[in-house]
Amino acid sequence: MVRCCKALSNPPPSCCNLRKVKIHVRRLRSGNGGSGSCAGEQHPQLENPGPADFAGDIPSRRARFRLQFPQLALRRRLGQLSCMSRPALKLRSWPLTILYYLLPFGALKPLTRVGWRPMSRVSLYKSVPTRLLSRAWGRLNSVELPTWLRKPVLSLYIWTFGVNMKEAAVEDLHHYRNLSEFFRRKLKPQARPICGVHSVISPSDGKILSFGQVKNCEVEQVKGITYSLESFLGPRANTEDTKVKPASCPNSFQKQLVTKDSNELYHCVIYLAPGDYHCFHSPTDWKVSHRRHFPGSLMSVNPGVARWIKELFCHNERVVLSGCWKHGFFSLTAVGAQNVGSIRIYFDQDLRTNSPRYSKGSYNDFNFVTNNNEEGIPMRKGEHLGEFNLGSTIVLIFEAPKDFNFYLKPGQKIRFGEALGSL
């Protein structure tokens, strides 16, 4: 702060004079490096401005209507925010960041000039308590609806997501007591004929996001976005192969899964929309020997979000079923999503998903191969395997000969029982 040593002889300055005084004070601060006044320092003399000075001090029309912020007060507040813990900082930055992205014309853009940086859209979305919201949504879906309210509510859902009720085993909407029963509705037997010619069929209704060979231990999430195969499946279980050593290079894990030199590793990703049939079935004849449950986030797996967040499937909660089929390794992974915390496997009664507390990066293993059952759980093609609530994603990773071909196109709609590929 600049103090005047003696009273000014000139009359009090006008508004324009005050503005010029403020400019002189700023120059003095920059010249002295921000240090306080001392006995020998020279203070600026206030002079009556001339006409030229008035012309230079008149702000432009653009600056006149620009949103002005008290920079010193903002810098002090931002300094306090920088000293906060990370969770508290996220909590305090939430409202301002949301307004930064929602308000038009960059209304809060001047805040970035005084040192404030908004959270990125990805960080902002990751900080949303999606697991808590999914549990709340699950409880809401389990609330029994009055008989008179069932048809209006379910009809609105059918109209919004384009559900084909002619395929449902029970078309009467009054039969479904709540939304959860409607999500898990069964289909008529003739609604989904199973293709018996091809070796691998679609386990569910949905949309094909990606398919093809697994290269360099990377799986394609959507076009151009990949994730690590080892991070997605986790390390090999000791019960699957006691001689397996830890992966020393990225491709070694992929080589551990391939049992024959003449085979390759393939993948297929199917996205289930909210209006699709929510049960999933066995895509081929195989034996399930191991189950691995990864507790995690429950972010949306919509293709738009999948292009936005890298390794989305590795962050989300998922259940990996692994085993073997006639050509070697085979796995089916049910990936949870926002409002889809409940993943049910019919033959696994011990599985509990979307628990309130979990350790990040942890997983739970369960082995179906026992002394009484040395082969695991045999599954036939088309047999009921599990179900989601609302919608999610199925990821198939399997070993097959090099002449295996997919009969798919990226982005195409597919229904349960239709062919994915064959030799």
Phi, psi and chi 1 to 4 in degrees:
 res  aa     phi    psi   chi1   chi2   chi3   chi4
   1 MET       -  135.5 -179.7  175.7 -179.8      -
   2 VAL   -95.9  127.3  178.5      -      -      -
   3 ARG  -110.2  140.3  -63.6  179.8  179.6  177.5
   4 CYS   -89.1  131.5  -64.0      -      -      -
   5 CYS   -78.1  -28.7  -61.8      -      -      -
   6 LYS  -138.6  157.4   54.6 -175.9  179.1  179.5
   7 ALA   -66.2  150.8      -      -      -      -
   8 LEU   -82.0  134.9  -60.2  175.2      -      -
   9 SER   -81.4  -25.1   57.8      -      -      -
  10 ASN   -77.4  156.5  -64.4  -26.9      -      -
  11 PRO   -65.2  161.1   23.6  -33.9      -      -
  12 PRO   -58.8  136.9  -21.2   31.5      -      -
  13 PRO   -72.2  156.9   26.0  -32.9      -      -
  14 SER   -81.5 -170.7   61.0      -      -      -
  15 CYS   -60.8  -41.4  -65.6      -      -      -
  16 CYS   -66.9  -37.0  -66.9      -      -      -
  17 ASN   -62.1  -42.2  -64.8   -0.2      -      -
  18 LEU   -61.8  -38.8  -72.5  175.3      -      -
  19 ARG   -63.7  -37.3 -170.7  171.8 -175.3  -83.5
  20 LYS   -71.9  -35.3 -169.6  166.0 -175.5  179.1
  21 VAL   -59.9  -42.2  168.5      -      -      -
  22 LYS   -63.2  -38.1 -168.2 -179.4  -66.0 -175.6
  23 ILE   -65.8  -41.1  -66.5  173.8      -      -
  24 HIS   -64.6  -39.1  -80.3  -77.5      -      -
  25 VAL   -64.6  -40.6  169.5      -      -      -
  26 ARG   -62.9  -39.1  -73.4  178.4 -179.8  171.4
  27 ARG   -64.2  -37.3  -71.3  177.4 -178.1  173.1
  28 LEU   -67.3  -39.1 -179.8   60.2      -      -
  29 ARG   -63.6  -43.8  -75.4  178.9  178.9  173.3
  30 SER   -67.3  -32.0   60.5      -      -      -
  31 GLY   -72.6  -36.4      -      -      -      -
  32 ASN   -92.0    3.6  -66.0  -22.2      -      -
  33 GLY    70.9   23.5      -      -      -      -
  34 GLY    82.8    8.9      -      -      -      -
  35 SER   -82.1  158.5   59.3      -      -      -
  36 GLY   -73.1  171.6      -      -      -      -
  37 SER   -77.9  152.6   60.6      -      -      -
  38 CYS  -133.6 -179.9   58.2      -      -      -
  39 ALA   -67.7  -35.5      -      -      -      -
  40 GLY   -95.0    6.9      -      -      -      -
  41 GLU   -83.2  151.3   75.3  177.8   -4.8      -
  42 GLN   -97.4  133.3  -62.7  179.2   -3.1      -
  43 HIS   -99.7  152.0  -59.8  -79.8      -      -
  44 PRO   -69.6  140.5   24.6  -32.6      -      -
  45 GLN   -92.4  134.0  -65.0 -178.3   -0.3      -
  46 LEU   -91.0  121.5  -55.9  178.7      -      -
  47 GLU  -117.4  155.8  -59.6  176.8   -5.0      -
  48 ASN   -71.3  123.5  -68.7  -32.6      -      -
  49 PRO   -73.1  148.1   25.9  -32.5      -      -
  50 GLY   -90.1  179.9      -      -      -      -
  51 PRO   -60.7  -34.4  -20.8   31.3      -      -
  52 ALA   -65.8  -36.7      -      -      -      -
  53 ASP   -67.1  -38.3  -64.3  -31.4      -      -
  54 PHE   -63.0  -38.6  -79.4  105.5      -      -
  55 ALA   -65.7  -36.6      -      -      -      -
  56 GLY   -76.8  -22.9      -      -      -      -
  57 ASP   -90.1  -13.9  -70.1  -21.7      -      -
  58 ILE   -70.7  119.9  -63.6  175.8      -      -
  59 PRO   -69.5  152.1   24.9  -31.9      -      -
  60 SER   -71.1  166.1   62.9      -      -      -
  61 ARG   -64.9  -35.5  178.3  174.4  -62.6 -179.8
  62 ARG   -66.7  -42.3 -176.0  176.2 -179.4 -178.3
  63 ALA   -71.5  -27.9      -      -      -      -
  64 ARG   -66.5  -36.3 -169.5 -176.6  -53.1  166.1
  65 PHE   -98.0    7.4  -67.3   99.3      -      -
  66 ARG   -76.2  141.8 -174.4 -178.8  -61.5  164.5
  67 LEU   -69.9  119.8 -172.3   59.3      -      -
  68 GLN  -100.5  139.6  -61.2  -67.2  -26.7      -
  69 PHE  -121.3  145.5  -70.4   92.6      -      -
  70 PRO   -72.2   97.8   24.0  -31.0      -      -
  71 GLN   -64.7  -40.1  -64.6 -169.8    8.3      -
  72 LEU   -64.1  -44.7 -177.8   59.1      -      -
  73 ALA   -64.6  -39.1      -      -      -      -
  74 LEU   -65.9  -39.6  -82.4  174.8      -      -
  75 ARG   -64.9  -38.1  -75.0 -163.0  176.1  105.3
  76 ARG   -64.1  -43.3  -74.0  176.3 -179.4  172.1
  77 ARG   -65.9  -41.4 -172.8   57.6 -180.0  159.8
  78 LEU   -65.8  -32.8  -67.4  171.3      -      -
  79 GLY   -64.6  -37.1      -      -      -      -
  80 GLN   -67.1  -38.4  -66.4  174.2    3.3      -
  81 LEU   -64.9  -35.7  -71.5  175.1      -      -
  82 SER   -67.2  -20.9   62.2      -      -      -
  83 CYS   -89.0   -6.0  -62.0      -      -      -
  84 MET   -77.6  162.0  -69.8 -177.4  178.5      -
  85 SER   -69.2  163.8   61.3      -      -      -
  86 ARG   -64.2  -45.3 -166.9  170.1 -178.3  179.5
  87 PRO   -62.1  -40.4  -21.7   32.8      -      -
  88 ALA   -66.8  -35.6      -      -      -      -
  89 LEU   -66.0  -40.3 -178.4   60.3      -      -
  90 LYS   -63.0  -41.7  -78.8 -174.1  176.7 -178.3
  91 LEU   -63.8  -41.8 -174.8   62.2      -      -
  92 ARG   -72.8  -29.6  -66.4  -66.2 -176.7   89.8
  93 SER   -83.2  -16.1  -60.5      -      -      -
  94 TRP   -53.5  -59.7 -102.8   29.0      -      -
  95 PRO   -60.3  -41.0  -19.6   32.5      -      -
  96 LEU   -68.0  -39.2 -152.4   56.8      -      -
  97 THR   -66.6  -41.7  -57.9      -      -      -
  98 ILE   -62.2  -43.0  -67.0  173.9      -      -
  99 LEU   -65.5  -34.4  -69.7  175.6      -      -
 100 TYR   -60.8  -40.3  178.1   83.1      -      -
 101 TYR   -84.6  -23.2  -71.3  119.6      -      -
 102 LEU   -92.8  -37.1  -68.4 -178.1      -      -
 103 LEU   -68.0  139.0  -69.0  179.5      -      -
 104 PRO   -79.4  166.9   29.1  -33.6      -      -
 105 PHE    62.2   21.0  -49.8  116.5      -      -
 106 GLY    59.0   45.3      -      -      -      -
 107 ALA   -61.5  -33.3      -      -      -      -
 108 LEU  -100.8   11.9  -64.0 -176.5      -      -
 109 LYS   -63.0  -33.3 -160.9  170.2 -176.6  179.6
 110 PRO   -59.3  -20.2  -26.1   34.9      -      -
 111 LEU   -64.0  -29.6  -76.3  176.3      -      -
 112 THR   -68.9  -17.4   59.9      -      -      -
 113 ARG   -79.6  -14.4  -59.8  173.0 -173.2  170.5
 114 VAL  -108.3   18.0  -66.2      -      -      -
 115 GLY   105.3   -4.5      -      -      -      -
 116 TRP   -85.2  137.4  179.9   73.9      -      -
 117 ARG  -125.0  124.1  -68.9  -66.7  178.9  -91.4
 118 PRO   -71.0  153.4   27.3  -33.5      -      -
 119 MET   -64.6  146.8  -62.2  169.0   58.9      -
 120 SER   -68.7  159.7   65.3      -      -      -
 121 ARG   -62.1  -36.9  -70.5 -178.3  174.1   88.4
 122 VAL   -66.5  -45.5  175.5      -      -      -
 123 SER   -64.1  -38.1  -59.8      -      -      -
 124 LEU   -64.6  -41.1 -178.0   64.1      -      -
 125 TYR   -70.4  -38.1 -178.8   64.9      -      -
 126 LYS   -66.9  -26.6  -74.2 -176.8  177.5  179.9
 127 SER   -80.5   -7.1   60.0      -      -      -
 128 VAL   -71.8  132.5  175.6      -      -      -
 129 PRO   -73.9   74.5   27.6  -33.8      -      -
 130 THR   -68.4  -31.3   52.5      -      -      -
 131 ARG   -66.5  -42.9  -67.3 -179.3   63.8   86.1
 132 LEU   -64.8  -41.7  178.3   61.8      -      -
 133 LEU   -65.2  -36.2  -65.0  175.8      -      -
 134 SER   -67.7  -39.4  -61.7      -      -      -
 135 ARG   -65.7  -39.6  -74.6 -165.4  -62.3  -86.4
 136 ALA   -64.7  -40.3      -      -      -      -
 137 TRP   -65.4  -37.8  178.1 -105.3      -      -
 138 GLY   -63.6  -40.0      -      -      -      -
 139 ARG   -68.4  -36.4  -68.3 -170.9  178.2 -176.2
 140 LEU   -64.8  -38.7 -179.9   62.7      -      -
 141 ASN   -67.4  -25.5  -69.5  -17.9      -      -
 142 SER   -85.6   -6.0  -59.0      -      -      -
 143 VAL   -71.1  126.9  175.3      -      -      -
 144 GLU   -71.2  128.7 -175.0  172.7   -9.1      -
 145 LEU   -87.1  143.9  -62.6  173.0      -      -
 146 PRO   -61.0  152.4  -19.2   29.6      -      -
 147 THR   -58.6  -40.3  -54.1      -      -      -
 148 TRP   -71.4  -17.9   61.2  -89.2      -      -
 149 LEU   -96.9  -13.0 -168.8   59.4      -      -
 150 ARG   -64.9  -46.7  -65.7  175.5 -174.0  176.7
 151 LYS   -65.6  -45.4 -171.4  171.5 -177.2  179.1
 152 PRO   -61.8  -42.4  -22.8   32.7      -      -
 153 VAL   -67.4  -48.4  171.7      -      -      -
 154 LEU   -69.6  -32.8  -62.3  179.9      -      -
 155 SER   -65.9  -37.1  -62.5      -      -      -
 156 LEU   -63.9  -41.9  178.2   61.5      -      -
 157 TYR   -64.1  -42.9 -176.1   89.0      -      -
 158 ILE   -61.9  -42.4  -68.1  170.7      -      -
 159 TRP   -68.8  -37.0  175.6   79.2      -      -
 160 THR   -68.3  -44.4  -56.2      -      -      -
 161 PHE  -107.1    4.4  -63.3  104.4      -      -
 162 GLY    66.1   47.1      -      -      -      -
 163 VAL   -78.1  135.9 -179.8      -      -      -
 164 ASN   -96.0   98.5 -174.3    5.0      -      -
 165 MET   -76.7  -11.4  -74.6  -57.7  -63.8      -
 166 LYS   -67.8  -19.9  -66.1 -178.4  179.7  179.6
 167 GLU   -88.0  -14.5  -60.7  175.2  -18.0      -
 168 ALA   -71.0  145.7      -      -      -      -
 169 ALA   -65.4  -32.8      -      -      -      -
 170 VAL  -122.8  111.8 -179.8      -      -      -
 171 GLU   -87.4  -18.0  -61.9 -175.3   27.1      -
 172 ASP   -72.4  117.6 -175.9   14.0      -      -
 173 LEU   -69.5  -22.9  -61.8 -179.0      -      -
 174 HIS   -70.0  -13.5  -66.4   95.0      -      -
 175 HIS   -72.7  -28.0  172.8   78.2      -      -
 176 TYR   -88.1  115.7  -56.3   99.8      -      -
 177 ARG   -73.7  -27.3  -64.8  176.7  -63.5  175.6
 178 ASN  -150.4  177.0   48.2   45.6      -      -
 179 LEU   -66.8  -32.7  -73.7  171.5      -      -
 180 SER   -62.6  -41.5 -178.4      -      -      -
 181 GLU   -66.3  -35.2  -73.3 -171.9    1.4      -
 182 PHE   -68.2  -38.7 -179.3   75.3      -      -
 183 PHE   -61.4  -36.9  -64.7  150.5      -      -
 184 ARG   -96.6   26.9  -64.1  179.0  -78.5  106.8
 185 ARG   -64.4  148.5   63.7 -168.4  179.0  -83.9
 186 LYS   -92.6  158.7  -55.8  -60.5 -179.1 -176.8
 187 LEU  -104.7  161.2  -61.7 -179.6      -      -
 188 LYS   -66.7  146.1  -63.6  175.7 -178.8  177.3
 189 PRO   -57.5  -37.0  -23.1   32.8      -      -
 190 GLN   -84.5   -2.3   65.8  -85.3   15.2      -
 191 ALA   -72.4  -28.8      -      -      -      -
 192 ARG  -131.4   83.8  -64.0  -70.4 -173.2  -86.7
 193 PRO   -67.5  138.2   22.9  -31.9      -      -
 194 ILE   -91.6  129.0  -62.0  174.4      -      -
 195 CYS   -75.8  117.9  178.9      -      -      -
 196 GLY   -93.8   -9.2      -      -      -      -
 197 VAL   -80.0  -44.9  177.8      -      -      -
 198 HIS   -87.9  151.1  -59.0  -74.6      -      -
 199 SER   -76.6  -29.7   55.3      -      -      -
 200 VAL  -126.4  127.8 -177.8      -      -      -
 201 ILE  -115.0  168.6   62.8  172.3      -      -
 202 SER   -73.0  128.9  174.5      -      -      -
 203 PRO   -76.2  -12.2   28.0  -33.0      -      -
 204 SER  -159.5  171.5   63.9      -      -      -
 205 ASP   -75.7  152.5  -67.3    4.6      -      -
 206 GLY   162.6 -160.3      -      -      -      -
 207 LYS  -126.6  133.0  178.5 -178.8  179.2 -179.2
 208 ILE   -76.8  116.8  -59.1  -63.8      -      -
 209 LEU   -89.0  -43.9  -65.3 -174.1      -      -
 210 SER  -160.3  159.8   63.8      -      -      -
 211 PHE  -163.7  163.3   62.2   92.1      -      -
 212 GLY   136.7 -165.0      -      -      -      -
 213 GLN   -80.2  148.3  -75.5 -169.7   15.3      -
 214 VAL   -85.1  121.0  178.0      -      -      -
 215 LYS  -121.3  135.0  -61.8 -179.8 -179.8  178.8
 216 ASN    55.8   34.2  -60.1  -36.3      -      -
 217 CYS    59.3   29.8 -154.0      -      -      -
 218 GLU  -121.7  135.0  -66.1  -74.2  -30.7      -
 219 VAL  -111.1  138.7 -176.7      -      -      -
 220 GLU   -80.5  120.3 -166.7  173.3   46.1      -
 221 GLN   -76.2  -58.2 -176.7  169.1  -74.0      -
 222 VAL  -136.4 -179.8  -69.9      -      -      -
 223 LYS   -60.8  118.3 -172.7  174.6 -178.3 -179.8
 224 GLY    90.8   -9.3      -      -      -      -
 225 ILE  -117.9  124.0  -53.4  -64.6      -      -
 226 THR  -122.1  168.4   61.1      -      -      -
 227 TYR  -145.3  162.5   56.6   91.7      -      -
 228 SER   -75.3  132.9  169.5      -      -      -
 229 LEU   -66.4  -40.4  178.1   63.7      -      -
 230 GLU   -68.4  -37.2 -173.9  172.5    5.7      -
 231 SER   -67.7  -32.0  -60.6      -      -      -
 232 PHE   -76.3  -47.0 -178.5   70.9      -      -
 233 LEU   -87.8  -23.8  -63.5  178.9      -      -
 234 GLY    83.4  169.5      -      -      -      -
 235 PRO   -64.7  155.3   23.4  -32.8      -      -
 236 ARG   -60.1  136.4  -69.1  -65.6  -56.8  -85.2
 237 ALA   -73.7  145.3      -      -      -      -
 238 ASN   -64.5  -28.4  -65.6  -29.4      -      -
 239 THR   -72.8  -21.2   55.4      -      -      -
 240 GLU   -78.3  -38.1  -65.0  178.1   15.5      -
 241 ASP  -159.6  107.3 -168.3   -8.1      -      -
 242 THR   -72.2  -16.0   56.3      -      -      -
 243 LYS   -95.3    0.9  -62.6 -177.8 -179.5 -180.0
 244 VAL   -72.0  133.3  170.0      -      -      -
 245 LYS  -100.9  157.7  -62.3 -179.8 -179.8 -179.8
 246 PRO   -59.2  147.0  -22.2   32.5      -      -
 247 ALA   -68.9  122.4      -      -      -      -
 248 SER   -95.4  -19.7   56.8      -      -      -
 249 CYS  -140.2  162.8   62.9      -      -      -
 250 PRO   -56.4  -37.4  -25.1   33.5      -      -
 251 ASN   -82.3  -14.4  -68.6  -26.8      -      -
 252 SER   -66.9  -35.8   62.3      -      -      -
 253 PHE   -64.6  -40.0 -179.5   79.3      -      -
 254 GLN   -64.2  -38.3 -179.7  176.5  -17.4      -
 255 LYS   -68.2  -29.3  -66.4  177.9 -179.6  178.2
 256 GLN   -66.2  -31.6  -69.2  174.0    9.1      -
 257 LEU   -77.6  -27.5  -59.6  179.1      -      -
 258 VAL   -85.7  123.8  178.9      -      -      -
 259 THR   -92.5  -19.7   58.5      -      -      -
 260 LYS  -128.0  144.2  -60.6  178.5 -178.1  178.7
 261 ASP   -67.5  -25.1  -64.6  -23.5      -      -
 262 SER   -84.5    1.7   58.7      -      -      -
 263 ASN  -106.1  163.1  -69.5   -8.9      -      -
 264 GLU  -129.4  167.0  -65.9  -71.3  -14.5      -
 265 LEU  -103.5  130.8 -153.1   60.7      -      -
 266 TYR  -121.8  161.3  -62.5   87.4      -      -
 267 HIS  -142.7  157.5   78.5  -81.5      -      -
 268 CYS  -152.2  131.1 -177.8      -      -      -
 269 VAL  -117.1  125.3 -178.6      -      -      -
 270 ILE  -121.6  124.5  -55.3  172.5      -      -
 271 TYR   -98.8  127.0  166.8   68.3      -      -
 272 LEU   -98.1  117.7  -74.4   73.2      -      -
 273 ALA   -80.2  162.9      -      -      -      -
 274 PRO   -57.9  -27.3  -26.8   34.9      -      -
 275 GLY   -88.8   -2.5      -      -      -      -
 276 ASP   -80.4  167.5  -69.9  -31.1      -      -
 277 TYR   -67.2  125.2  170.7   55.5      -      -
 278 HIS   -93.1   -6.3  -69.3   78.6      -      -
 279 CYS   -86.5  151.6  -63.2      -      -      -
 280 PHE  -127.4  152.7   51.5   92.7      -      -
 281 HIS  -126.1  173.1  -57.7 -112.2      -      -
 282 SER   -72.5  128.1  175.0      -      -      -
 283 PRO   -81.5  -10.5   27.3  -31.1      -      -
 284 THR  -164.3  179.6 -171.6      -      -      -
 285 ASP   -83.4  117.1  -63.2  -27.4      -      -
 286 TRP  -156.7  175.9   64.0  -54.7      -      -
 287 LYS  -124.0  124.7  -64.2  176.2 -178.1  178.5
 288 VAL   -89.3  118.2 -176.9      -      -      -
 289 SER  -108.3  -17.9   59.1      -      -      -
 290 HIS  -150.7  144.1 -176.1  -97.2      -      -
 291 ARG  -126.7  133.7 -178.7  -98.3  -69.8  164.4
 292 ARG  -128.9  125.1  175.3  168.3  -71.6  165.2
 293 HIS  -109.6  122.1  171.7 -139.5      -      -
 294 PHE  -104.4  104.1  -70.2   86.3      -      -
 295 PRO   -68.0  145.2  -13.9   27.9      -      -
 296 GLY  -172.6 -159.9      -      -      -      -
 297 SER   -72.7  169.0  -56.7      -      -      -
 298 LEU  -131.8   64.6  -73.1  173.8      -      -
 299 MET   -86.7  159.3  -65.9  179.1  -77.3      -
 300 SER   -64.0  140.1  173.9      -      -      -
 301 VAL  -105.5   19.0  -67.3      -      -      -
 302 ASN   -55.7  141.1 -175.0  -80.6      -      -
 303 PRO   -52.7  -34.0  -27.8   34.4      -      -
 304 GLY   -64.7  -41.7      -      -      -      -
 305 VAL   -71.1  -35.0  179.8      -      -      -
 306 ALA   -63.4  -29.7      -      -      -      -
 307 ARG   -77.2  -17.7  -63.9 -174.1 -172.0   94.9
 308 TRP   -90.9  -39.7 -166.3   27.4      -      -
 309 ILE  -111.3  121.4  -59.9  177.0      -      -
 310 LYS   -73.7  140.3 -173.3  178.4 -179.4 -178.6
 311 GLU    54.6   43.5  -64.1 -168.4  -18.0      -
 312 LEU   -61.6  -43.4  172.0   63.7      -      -
 313 PHE   -66.5  -25.1  -63.7  159.0      -      -
 314 CYS   -78.3  -22.0  -63.1      -      -      -
 315 HIS   -85.7  -31.3  -67.1  -58.2      -      -
 316 ASN   -78.7  157.8  -89.0   14.4      -      -
 317 GLU   -67.0  141.7 -176.5  167.3    8.0      -
 318 ARG  -156.2  157.8   58.7 -162.8 -178.2  -83.4
 319 VAL  -123.5  119.1  177.4      -      -      -
 320 VAL  -103.6  118.9 -179.4      -      -      -
 321 LEU  -104.5  121.0  -59.8  176.8      -      -
 322 SER  -125.9  151.4   58.3      -      -      -
 323 GLY  -175.2 -141.0      -      -      -      -
 324 CYS  -147.0  154.7   60.8      -      -      -
 325 TRP  -129.4 -167.1   70.2  -42.5      -      -
 326 LYS   -65.8  -19.7   59.1 -176.8  178.7 -179.4
 327 HIS  -104.7   -1.3  -63.7  -63.7      -      -
 328 GLY   131.7 -137.1      -      -      -      -
 329 PHE   -67.6  142.8  173.9   78.6      -      -
 330 PHE  -149.3  136.9 -163.8   95.6      -      -
 331 SER  -144.7  146.3   72.7      -      -      -
 332 LEU  -128.5  126.6 -178.3  147.4      -      -
 333 THR  -119.3  124.9  -57.1      -      -      -
 334 ALA   -97.4  114.2      -      -      -      -
 335 VAL   -98.3  126.7 -177.1      -      -      -
 336 GLY   -74.2  167.6      -      -      -      -
 337 ALA  -150.7  177.6      -      -      -      -
 338 GLN   -60.3  130.2 -173.2  174.5  -13.6      -
 339 ASN    67.2   12.1  -61.1  -27.5      -      -
 340 VAL  -128.6   56.3 -165.6      -      -      -
 341 GLY   -78.6  -17.6      -      -      -      -
 342 SER   -93.3  113.5  176.0      -      -      -
 343 ILE  -118.6  122.0  -56.9  173.8      -      -
 344 ARG  -116.6  130.8 -177.8 -176.7  173.7 -169.0
 345 ILE  -111.1  123.3  -55.3  -62.3      -      -
 346 TYR   -62.6  -37.9  -66.3  139.2      -      -
 347 PHE   -91.2    2.1   57.8   78.9      -      -
 348 ASP  -117.3   93.5 -171.1   -2.1      -      -
 349 GLN   -79.0  -16.1  -56.8  -61.1  -34.4      -
 350 ASP   -85.9   -8.0  -62.4  -31.3      -      -
 351 LEU   -73.6  128.4  178.0   63.3      -      -
 352 ARG  -130.6  117.9  -63.7  -69.2 -176.9  -87.1
 353 THR  -109.6  163.0   57.8      -      -      -
 354 ASN    54.8   49.2 -162.8    9.8      -      -
 355 SER   -75.4  152.8   56.9      -      -      -
 356 PRO   -62.2  -34.1  -22.0   32.3      -      -
 357 ARG  -125.5  141.7  -63.3 -178.8  179.9  179.8
 358 TYR  -158.7  161.1   72.4   97.7      -      -
 359 SER   -97.1  128.7  -60.5      -      -      -
 360 LYS   -64.3  130.7 -171.7  175.8 -178.8  179.7
 361 GLY    86.9   -2.2      -      -      -      -
 362 SER   -86.4  166.2   62.4      -      -      -
 363 TYR  -154.2  158.6   55.3   84.7      -      -
 364 ASN  -119.2  129.8  -55.1  -45.9      -      -
 365 ASP  -105.7  146.8  -73.1  -23.7      -      -
 366 PHE  -143.3  129.5 -171.9   85.0      -      -
 367 ASN  -104.6  125.1 -173.1   21.0      -      -
 368 PHE   -87.7   -9.2  -63.5  108.9      -      -
 369 VAL   -87.5  114.1  177.7      -      -      -
 370 THR  -127.1 -179.2   60.3      -      -      -
 371 ASN   -64.6  -35.0  -64.9  -30.1      -      -
 372 ASN   -81.1  -25.4  -61.8  -31.3      -      -
 373 ASN  -131.4   91.1 -174.8    9.8      -      -
 374 GLU   -82.9   -9.3  -62.3 -178.8   -4.8      -
 375 GLU  -104.4  -11.3  -63.4 -177.6   -8.2      -
 376 GLY    90.2 -154.2      -      -      -      -
 377 ILE  -101.4  110.5  -53.3  -64.3      -      -
 378 PRO   -75.7  135.7   26.0  -31.3      -      -
 379 MET  -124.7  133.4  -62.3  -62.6  -60.2      -
 380 ARG   -95.3  154.3  -58.6  -72.2  -55.1 -149.4
 381 LYS   -61.0  126.1 -176.7 -165.9  -63.0 -176.7
 382 GLY    88.8   -5.5      -      -      -      -
 383 GLU   -70.7  145.7 -173.9  176.9   -7.6      -
 384 HIS   -61.4  131.1  -77.5  -86.8      -      -
 385 LEU  -117.3  -44.6 -173.8   55.8      -      -
 386 GLY  -172.3 -169.1      -      -      -      -
 387 GLU  -156.1  155.3   62.8 -173.8   26.6      -
 388 PHE  -108.4  168.5  -68.6  112.0      -      -
 389 ASN  -111.6  115.4  -81.7  -23.2      -      -
 390 LEU    89.8  -73.0 -164.3   60.4      -      -
 391 GLY   176.7  157.9      -      -      -      -
 392 SER  -169.8 -142.6 -166.2      -      -      -
 393 THR  -140.8  141.7  -59.7      -      -      -
 394 ILE  -114.0  130.7  -65.7  -70.7      -      -
 395 VAL  -120.4  120.4  179.9      -      -      -
 396 LEU  -103.0  130.0  -60.6  178.5      -      -
 397 ILE  -131.7  119.3  -61.9  175.3      -      -
 398 PHE  -148.4  160.3   56.6   93.4      -      -
 399 GLU   -98.6  138.6  176.7 -175.2   -0.2      -
 400 ALA  -155.4  160.6      -      -      -      -
 401 PRO   -60.4  162.2  -24.7   33.9      -      -
 402 LYS   -67.3  -17.8  -64.6 -178.1  178.7 -179.6
 403 ASP   -93.1   16.6   56.6  -10.2      -      -
 404 PHE   -72.2  135.5 -177.5   87.0      -      -
 405 ASN  -126.5  138.7  -64.8  -43.8      -      -
 406 PHE   -90.1  142.9  -75.6  100.0      -      -
 407 TYR  -108.6   55.5  -54.5  115.1      -      -
 408 LEU  -132.8  165.3  -56.0  171.8      -      -
 409 LYS  -131.4  141.3  -64.8  180.0 -179.2  179.6
 410 PRO   -60.5  131.7  -21.7   32.3      -      -
 411 GLY    87.3   -2.8      -      -      -      -
 412 GLN   -75.5  151.8   80.8  169.7   70.2      -
 413 LYS   -84.3  139.7  -64.9  -73.3  -69.2 -176.8
 414 ILE  -137.8  153.6 -163.3  167.9      -      -
 415 ARG  -120.4  156.8  -58.3 -161.3  -57.9  177.0
 416 PHE   -57.6  135.9  156.5   61.9      -      -
 417 GLY    97.4  -16.4      -      -      -      -
 418 GLU   -79.3  157.1  -65.0 -180.0   -7.4      -
 419 ALA   -73.8  135.4      -      -      -      -
 420 LEU   -93.4  -43.0  -70.9 -178.8      -      -
 421 GLY  -178.0  172.3      -      -      -      -
 422 SER  -163.5  173.9 -174.9      -      -      -
 423 LEU   -81.1      -  -61.6  174.5      -      -
